[in-house]
C-alpha cells in the first residue's frame, strides 16, 4: 500500500506518534515543542493532512480526539527511501551507496554490517 509522500514537517509529527500514541493535539504540541515551536493549530493542520493521507487516524476519548499512526515507521521509511532512490539515482543502488560512502566515513562495524548484508542478499 502506497501512501502520498510525507513532508519533512509531517515526519516530525509521525515520529512523535510512533514513539507514543494515541495523543491529543495538545499533547502532540507539547511533545513537539522540543523540536519545533508550532502553535497547536499548526499541529492540528498537519494531523488533518496526515489523516487525509491515511497514515493517521483518531479515536474520541472524553470528547477529545486522540491520534495514532495507521502505518509503521518501517513502511514510511521504505516508501521514502524508494522514492528518493528512484528520483535522485534513477533507481540504481550502486551510485547511491557510492555517493553516501564518499560523503561520510564508515566505522569498522558499519563496514562489517554492509559486507554481511551483501553476502546474504
C-alpha positions in Angstrom: 0.0 0.0 0.0 1.5 3.3 -1.1 0.5 6.5 0.7 1.1 10.0 -0.5 4.6 11.4 0.4 5.0 12.7 3.9 6.6 16.2 4.1 9.6 17.0 6.4 7.3 18.7 8.9 4.8 15.8 8.9 7.7 13.4 9.6 8.2 15.2 13.0 4.5 14.6 13.9 4.7 11.0 12.7 7.9 10.4 14.8 6.2 11.7 17.9 3.2 9.4 17.2 5.4 6.4 16.6 7.1 7.0 19.9 3.9 7.4 21.9 0.3 7.2 20.8 -2.6 7.9 20.9 -2.1 11.6 21.7 -4.3 14.7 21.5 -3.2 17.7 19.5 -2.3 19.5 22.8 -0.2 16.5 23.9 1.4 16.4 20.4 2.1 20.2 20.5 3.8 19.8 23.9 5.8 16.9 22.7 6.9 18.7 19.6 7.9 21.9 21.5 11.4 20.4 22.0 11.8 20.1 18.2 9.6 22.9 16.8 7.8 25.9 18.3 4.5 25.2 16.5 1.1 26.6 17.5 -1.5 23.9 18.3 -3.4 25.0 15.2 -0.4 24.2 13.1 -0.1 20.8 14.6 -3.9 20.2 14.1 -3.5 21.2 10.4 -0.6 18.7 9.9 -2.5 16.0 11.7 -5.5 16.6 9.5 -3.3 16.4 6.4 -1.8 13.1 7.7 -5.3 11.8 8.2 -6.3 12.7 4.6 -3.2 10.7 3.6 -4.5 7.8 5.6 -1.3 7.5 7.7 -3.0 8.8 10.9 -6.4 8.1 12.4 -8.1 9.1 15.6 -10.3 7.9 18.4 -12.6 10.1 20.5 -11.8 9.9 24.2 -13.9 12.0 26.6 -14.8 14.4 23.8 -11.1 14.9 22.7 -9.6 13.3 19.5 -6.5 11.3 20.1 -4.4 10.5 17.1 -2.4 7.4 16.2 -0.4 6.2 13.2 -2.0 3.7 10.9 1.2 2.7 9.1 4.6 1.7 10.6 7.7 3.8 10.6 9.4 1.0 8.6 6.7 1.3 5.9 7.1 5.0 5.6 10.9 4.9 5.7 10.9 2.2 3.0 8.5 4.2 0.8 10.5 7.5 1.3 13.8 5.6 0.5 12.5 4.0 -2.6 11.1 7.4 -3.8 14.5 9.0 -3.1 16.5 6.4 -4.9 14.2 6.5 -7.9 14.2 10.3 -8.1 17.8 11.0 -7.4 19.7 7.9 -8.6 17.2 6.6 -11.3 16.6 3.5 -9.1 20.3 2.5 -9.1 21.7 1.4 -5.7 25.4 1.3 -6.6 25.7 5.1 -7.3 23.6 5.9 -4.2 25.8 3.7 -1.9 29.0 5.1 -3.5 27.8 8.7 -3.0 27.0 8.0 0.7 30.2 6.3 1.4 32.2 9.1 -0.3 30.4 11.7 1.8 30.6 10.0 5.2 33.2 7.7 6.8 32.1 4.3 7.7 33.1 2.7 11.0 34.6 -0.8 11.1 31.3 -2.1 12.5 29.3 -0.4 9.6 31.7 -1.9 7.0 31.3 -5.4 8.5 27.5 -5.0 8.6 27.4 -3.9 5.0 29.6 -6.8 3.9 27.4 -9.2 5.8 24.3 -7.8 4.1 25.8 -8.0 0.7 26.8 -11.7 1.3 23.3 -12.6 2.4 21.4 -10.9 -0.4 
